[in-house]
Amino acid sequence: MNRINDMVVTYLVNALWVACVVAGVTALLSRALRRGPASYRHALWVFALLLAVVFPLASLRGSRIDDRPTPKSVAESSVVQPAEKGMTGTSLALWRRMRHGGEALQFGPLWVGLIAMLYLGFVAYRAVRLFCGWWGLRTMLHQSSEPPVPPAMRAIFERCQLLLNMRPVPLLLSREGHGPATLGIRKPILLLPEWFFSQASEDELSAVLGHELAHIQRHDFVLNLVYELLFLPICFHPVAALIKARIDQARELACDQIAAQCLPSPTQYARSLLSIARSLAVRPRRSTIGYALGLFDTNTLEDRIMNLLVQTSYFRKTWTRVSALGASVLLVATCLGLSGFSVQVAQNQNTDAALQAFVGTWQAKFKGKTFQTIKLAKKQDALTGTVSHADIIVDPKSGELTDAKAHAGDDTISETKLANGTLLITYEDVQFEMKLTGANQAQFQVVIPPEDTGTVPPVKPWKLERVKAGQ
């Protein structure tokens, strides 16, 4: 459970700054696409949401919290030697560890557990809300009815479908919905409130049908559900909510650009949107449509009107695609460049009880003879002690000890760190991992640095036995 809590909080901490960087860079890059179709800006913001969710996962590679100084040289240590057969080169120290971009942040187990619990609880709450919204749509769909459409309105509906090159779409009436909406995954439908169907003018009906048919043409309903699920891991973040809002805004702008084809001009389409908005404003708001795609769900009517009325000289399609691809590459490059600054979170395990378990005199034996002695004592909130000199030879294939001899002299331990039950011991340029396997039993293993992985043979840990308990 501690490992899971560390991973959750590590993801949470990295998501805090990654989302801010991704949102800032995307906001700048989206300005370069403002003279292109809104669908390209929509795709860029969707890509930004994906990066904001995925890139913090890269920090979990270092969730073992090996926050250790890197040794200067393997050859300088002269502690572990390869066997004479099958190995060439100088004496090598063997290392094994995972690397991450920075020093681990130490928190108490209570705080790590509390933060992880609150985060997972909030994500679960949002997931339940998403499910309830989806279930409400199913209920509303079952309560809807297919209206008898007057010939004039049927002709408008068919004309919009023809202009947008759409197949016939079912049209239903709902008493619950506040405004026009689109829903459905495999068989999308267009949902209109009863009052709107009877009161809308021809232009208003063309604008509404064109906009909602554009949602169906772009498969926005199912994609919006995917974005909602993708948004869940970072739903706590205000900046992530801003990214999601930009996705919704760009989606509506893209649908407006498509739906404007159903009216003589974009200006007439903009007037129809304003007229529909006034009609909706004076009516009492009924139950929400949830995750159905409504006409005014994003509260960005002013931006949509300005986007329709401003005469913009658009880029050519090829140049727009090149710009969108370049913006995506720059966004990924920025995230890759900053991924090295990932933050690791670990529970501070330097408690008296955790440290006391390692205190004492430990010995390692080879063929019944002691070849290394480790003395550990607790001083304030850390462990100190000595490690005796030894010559160790290992089989390069199996990693087993083939010979080990003790030498006179001791080295003073310069640093110890305890994380996830593993004690990292550093003296001079050599590092070892020590893990308890019993009351008076442990295993001791040389740590391999990343730069030497693959160039030196692996070594298996050797056993330690506590021969004298500490005070």
N, C-alpha and C positions, 0 to 999 in steps of 0.2 A: 504493500500500500504506500509506503514511503517513496518508493521509486515512482509510482504513478503520480503521486502528489508533486514530486520534483519536476516531472515531465510536464504536467499540466501548468504549473506556475511558470516554468521556463517558457513554454509556448505563449502564455499570457503576457509575460513581460516583454518578449520580443515582438509580439503583435502590437503592443502599444506604440512602439516607435516605427515599426515597418509600415503600418497603415498610414501614419503621418507622412512619411517620406513618399510612399506610393501615391497618395492623394495629391501632394504638392507637385510632384513631377508630372502626374497625369493632367493636372489643371493647366500647367504650362504647355504641355504638348497638345492638349485639346484645342488651344487657341490657334495652333498651326493648322488645324483642320476646320476652322470655323467657316471657310469658304467652300467646304465640301458638303455632301449630303450628311444629314444628322445621323444616319445609320452608321457611319464610320466613327463618329464620336461615341455613339452608343457602344459599338464593339470595343473601342479603346477603354471605356470605363468598365465594361465587363471584364476585360483582360486585367485591369487594375485590381478589381475585386478578387479575381483568381490569385494574383500575385500576393495580395495582402493576406490571403488565407494560407497559401502554400509556403511562402518563403519562411515564416516563423517555424515551420516544421523542420527546416534544415538545422535549426539550433538543437533539435533533439538528438542529433548524432553525438553531441558531446554531453548527453545527460548523465554519463557516469561521473561527471564532475571531477575529472582528473586535473584539478587546478594546481599544476606543479611546475616548478622551474625546469627548463630544458637543460640537460647536461651539456657541457661545452664540447666534450669529445668522448667518444667511446673508447678510443685507444688509450687515452690517458689513465683510465681507471685501473686497467690491468688486474681486474678481479676475476673475470670469467674468461677462460681460454678455451678455444675449440680443440677437439681431439686432433691428434697429429695426422691421422688418416682422413682424407676427404676434405681437408680444409687448407686454404692457403692464406697468406697475409699475416698481419701483426695480431697481437692480442686484442680481443674485442670484448666490450661489455655488451650484454644482451638487454634489449629494451622491449617493452610491450606496453603501449598505452594508446588511448585515443586522444585526438587533439581537438580543441575548440578555440574560438576566436579570442577569448578573454578570461579574466579572473572570475571565478564563481562568486555570486552574491550569496552570503550566508544569512539564513533566517532560522529562527527557532522552529522546531517541529510543529508547535501549536499554530504559529502564524501561517506556515506553509499549508498545513491541513485546512485551516479556516479559509484561506484565500481559494484553495482548490475547491472546497465545498461550495463556497458562494458562487464561484464561476460556473461550475457544473450545474448548480441549482438554477442559475439564471438562464443558461443555455437550455436546460430541460423545460423551464417555464416558457421560453420563446418557442420551443419545439411543440409544446402542447397547444400554444396559441395558434401556431401554423396549422396543426391538425384540426383544431376546432373551426378555424376559418374554412378549411377545405371541406369539413363535414357540413358546415352551414351552407356552403354552395350546393352540395348534393341535395340538401333538404329543400332549398329554394328552387332548385331545378325540378324536383319532383312535384312541387306545388305550382309550377308554371303551366300555362296552357297555350295552345296554338290558336291565334286569333283568325277570324275571317278578315282577310286583308282586302280592302277596296281595290278595284282595278287600277285606279290612278296611283295609289301607293305601291301596288305590286309592280307597276311599270317602272317606278323610281328605283325600287329595290333591284329589279332585273337589270336596269340600265347601269347602276353602280357595279353590280357583279360583272357585267360585260366590260365596262371601262377598266376594271382592275383585273380582268382575265381570271375571274374566280368561278369556281363551281358553285352550284346552289347550296345555300346555307340555311338551316332551319331558323325560323324567326318565332320567338315565344314572347308572351306577355307575363309580367310578374307584378303582384301587388306589393311585394316586399322591397323591391329595389328602388333606390332614390333616383337613379339616372340610368341611361343606356350603358350596357356592359357586354363584354364577351367572356365566355367561359367554355370549358370543355377541352379535353386532351385529344382523344382519338377522333371524336365527332364534335367539333366546336359548334356552338350555337350563338345566336345574337339575341340578347335579352333586352326588351324595352319595357319601361313601366307603363301601366295602362293609361295614365293621364297623358303621357307624352305622345302616345300613338294617336290619340284623338285630337290633340291640340297643336301639334307641330305643323309648320308650314312646309311647302315643298322644298325650299332651300335648306331649312333646318333638318328635314328628314334626310336629304341628300348628304349633308355634312355629317350627320350622325352615322348613317349607314356606311358612308365611305370610310370614316375613321375606324369604326369597329371592324369592318371588313379588312382594313389594313392590318389590324391586330391579328386577325385570322390568317391573312396571307403571310405574315412574318412569324407565325407560330409563337406569338408573344405570351400566350397564357401558360403553356407548358414551360417555356423558357423562364418566365417569371418565377414559377415554382422552383425551378432549378436554382435560380439566383437566390431565392429565399433560403433554400437549404444550404447553399454555399455561404451565405451570410451568417448562418447560425454560430460558427465558431468565434466570430469577432463581433457578434451583435451587441456586445457591451460597449463598444468603442464609438464615441460620437463621430469621429472622423470616418469610420467605416459606414456609419449611417449616412454621412454626407456622400460617400462614394455610391451607396445604394440609391440615394435620392438623385444623383446625377445620371445614373443608369435609367431611372424611371423618367426623368425629364427628357433625356435624349431619345428615349423610346417614343414618347408622345410627339416630339418634334418630327421624328421620322415618319410616324403615322400621319401627321398633319400634311407633310409634303406629298405623301401618296394620296390622301383623301382629297386634297385640293383639286385633283384631276376630275372629280365628280361634279364640280361646279365650274361656271364659265371662267372664273379667275380666282387667284388666292385671296384677293380683297373681299370678294363675295363670300368665300368660305370663312374668312375671319369675322365678317359681320354675323354670319350664322352662328359661330361659336359664342359671340357676345350675346346674341339674342337667347340662345339656349341657356347660357349662364344666368342671365336675368330671370328666366323662367324657373330655374332650379333654386335661385336665391330666395324667391318669395314663397316657396312651398315648404311646409314643415318637413324636416329631415327624418326619414324613417330609418329602419335598420340598415346598417351598412352592407355592402355587397361582399365584404371580406377581401379575398384575393382575386376576385373577378376584375377584369380590366375595364374600369369605368372611364367615361369621357373626361372627367375633371378630377381624377384621383390625386394628381401630383401637385395641385395648387400652384401651377405655374402658367396661368392663363395669360398674364401680361407678356411673359417671355415668348409664348407661343404666338400671340398676336403680332408682336414685333418681328418675329422670325418670318412671318408670312408677309408682312407689309414692306419690310425693308428690301429694296432691290439690291441683291448681292450678285456680284460677278463670280460665278462658281468656277472652280478649277475643272479642267477636263477630267474624265473618269480615270484615265491612266495615271495622271499626276496625283489625283486624290488617293488612289490605291498605293502609289509609291510613298506618299506622305504618311499614310496610315501605317504602312509596313515599317517605315523608318522610325515613326514615333513608338511603335511597339518594341523595336529593337533597342532603342534608347532607354525605354522603360526597363526592359530586362537587364540591360547592361548596368544601369544604375543600381538595381536590386542586387545583382551579382557582386558589384563593387562594394556594397555595404554589408553583404552577408558575412564578411569576415569580422564584423563588429558584434556578432551575436552575443547575447548575455546568457550565462548559465546560472541556475538557481540551485542551491543545495541546502539541506537542513544542517544547521549547526549542531554537530554531534559531540562537540568537545565538552560534554558533561562529566562530572566527577565519576559517575558509574561507568560510562563508556570508556573513559581513559584508564580507569583503575583496572579494567579487564586485561589491559596489556602490560601492566606494571609487573616487573620481576626479571629474573635471569633466565634467558632462553638459550638452548643449545641445539645445534644441528649436528647429526652424526652420519658418518659414511663408513659402512662395514664395521660398526660398533665403536668407532673412534670419533671423538668430537673434533670438528674442523672449524666451527664458528660459534662464537658466543655473543649474544646480544643482551645488553643490560638496559632496561628501561625504568625510569623513575618519573613520578609526577612532580612537576614544579609549577606552582600556581595553576594556570589553566592549560598547560601544555605538557608534553612528554619530552624528556631529555635522556641522554645516556650515551653508550658507546657500542661500537661494532668491532669485533676483533678481525685481524688480518687473516686472509685465507687465499690459497690458490685452488681454483676450481676448474676442472676440465669436463666438457660435456661432449656427448656424441652428436655430431652435426645433423644426423638424420632423425634420431629418436628424441633428442633433447634431454636424455637421461644423463645423470652424473656418471662419469667413468673414473674419476679420481678426484679427491679433495683432501687437502692438507692444511693444517693450522700453521700460522706464522706468529712470531712474537710481535706484540704491539697492538694498539687499539686506535680507532678513529672516533673522534667525538661527533655525535649526531648534530648536524647543524639545523635541521628543521624536521618537524613531524606534522602531518595533517591527517585528520580522521574524517572520512566521508563515506557514507553508505556501508559502514562496517569494515572498511579497508583502511589500514594505517599506512600512509606513505612516509617512508623514512629516507631522508636525504643526508648524505655526508660526503664532503668534498664534491666530486662530480658524479657520484653514483647514487642511484635511487633504487629502492626495493619496495615491494608491496608485502604487507603482512596481514593475513586474515586468520581470525580465530576459527578453529574447527572443533574445539571442545573446551572443557574447563581448563586444561593445562596443555592443550595441543593447538598448533597453528601451522600455517604454511608460509613460506618465504620465497619470493620470486623476484628476479631482476626485471626491471622495467625497460622496454625497448622504445626509444624515441621514434617518431614518425619518419625522420629522415633516414633511419637505418633499417626500417622495415623492408624485408626482402633481401637485404644484403648480408644479414647475419642470421645464423640458425636460431630457431626457437629453443627455449629452455623450459623444462618443466619445473614446477616449484618443488623445493625440498621441505621436509618436515622439521618443525621445531617442537621442542618439549620444554616446558617450564620446570626448571630444577630448583628454583627458589622463588617464593612469592615475595612481592614487594610490600612495603609498608603503606 
